[in-house]
Amino acid sequence: MYMKITPTFETVPSIAFELLQDKFIMENSRKLTAILLEKNMPLDLITKIVKNYIKIYSLTKDEHDMTYFTAEFYIEYLKEKYKNI
């Protein structure tokens, strides 16, 4: 007797699909990735940074005007935050 095995995946929150339609965050995530790749950062670190960038954007986009929250702004924010490390 054979049994069909189908993988089960976690449900994807609907916010993920909304962000895919958000041209601002998609363009700036691409820019951020390109900038970090040019600096020869490890891919796992780039992934974590971009994921955090998207998370901050998605949590605050409804409360604040996020047009200033560009990839370049986020890099400057990180430099300022971690300048003493």
Secondary structure, 3 states (H helix, E strand, C coil): CCCCCCCCCCCCCHHHHHHHHCHHHHHHHHHHHHHHHHCCCCHHHHHHHHHHHHHHHHHHCCCCCCCCCCHHHHHHHHHHHCCCC
